[in-house]
Amino acid sequence: MEQKIRKKKKALVSAQECVACGCCIKVCPRNAIEIWKGIMAKIHMEKCIGCAMCAIMCPDCAITVEK
């Protein structure tokens, strides 16, 4: 029996789109996001579970979730 390997989804932030509003931080269940240098969101990949809540809540569509 072959075992399928699942790739972890990753949340990515667009530096051009992010305005550092902090909406993503409020909804992240793992506290994997911080505002970096007051200019944009930074996602800590070791904590991120790929749930996409940050992407859903981002008012500027600055976060995408990819495999």
Secondary structure, DSSP 8 states (H G I E B T S, - for coil): ---------EEEE-TTT-----HHHHH-TT--EEEETTTEEEE-TTT-----HHHHH-TT--EEEE-
